[in-house]
Amino acid sequence: MTDTTVVHLLRHGEVHNPGGVLYGRLPGYHLSATGRAMADAAADFFSERMVATVFASPLTRAQETAEPVAARHGLEIVTDERLIESRNVLEGTAVSLRYLARNPANWRYLWNPFAPSWGEPYAEVAARMRAAVERARDASRGAEAVCVSHQLPIWVTRLAAERRRLWSNPRECALGSVTSLTFTGDELTGVSYAVPARRQVREEDAAQ
């Protein structure tokens, strides 16, 4: 009988970032109160599932999101560098691509949105994420794995799995959301999406 394995890509929760900085791979950005509620909601979502392994990006917000999930199942968090956020030349700034485009000196970063020219190529992101997913699948045969990562890497992984263009906007990759890849043996046989944090986030907002 062929085994069925599910790899869940969990996007980290909301980050405390009052300055509106594009934090990218910068260290020290922790979850906000709402972000912690999102992490708890994810732990609830996975509580009745056969989670055998928990992997996470090395960044603080991903590790903090993974903690309640791992604790609920009595597991250690395995850090996988391949789950990290994508590189971006705007990291550490509080400006948008549109703002940068006003200055011709920045145009060298903006010439190709399909690569993209301002950051890590989508194809490279897809390749490293695929390797991370395969590692998680192989470590969790017949059960489920949770991999905590970031919006663009998760969205690119889904686009690649569905054989779509890698530069499409992330329409379904909310904070605290779960993109699930189902494998029959080594073959990808299903992709699904859920947002377990919806109710908890509404309650958190109402309390503030």
Stockholm file with secondary structure:
# STOCKHOLM 1.0

chainA/1-208         MTDTTVVHLLRHGEVHNPGGVLYGRLPGYHLSATGRAMADAAADFFSERMVATVFASPLTRAQETAEPVAARHGLEIVTDERLIESRNVLEGTAVSLRYLARNPANWRYLWNPFAPSWGEPYAEVAARMRAAVERARDASRGAEAVCVSHQLPIWVTRLAAERRRLWSNPRECALGSVTSLTFTGDELTGVSYAVPARRQVREEDAAQ
#=GR chainA/1-208 SS CCCEEEEEEEECCCBCCTTCCCCTTCSCCCBCHHHHHHHHHHHHHHTTSCEEEEEECSSHHHHHHHHHHHHHHTCCEEECGGGSCCCBTTTTCCCCHHHHTTSGGGHHHHSCTTTTTTBSCHHHHHHHHHHHHHHHHHHTTTSEEEEEECHHHHHHHHHHHTTCCTTSCCSSCCTTCEEEEEEETTEEEEEEEECTTHHHHHHHHHHC
#=GC SS_cons         CCCEEEEEEEECCCBCCTTCCCCTTCSCCCBCHHHHHHHHHHHHHHTTSCEEEEEECSSHHHHHHHHHHHHHHTCCEEECGGGSCCCBTTTTCCCCHHHHTTSGGGHHHHSCTTTTTTBSCHHHHHHHHHHHHHHHHHHTTTSEEEEEECHHHHHHHHHHHTTCCTTSCCSSCCTTCEEEEEEETTEEEEEEEECTTHHHHHHHHHHC
//
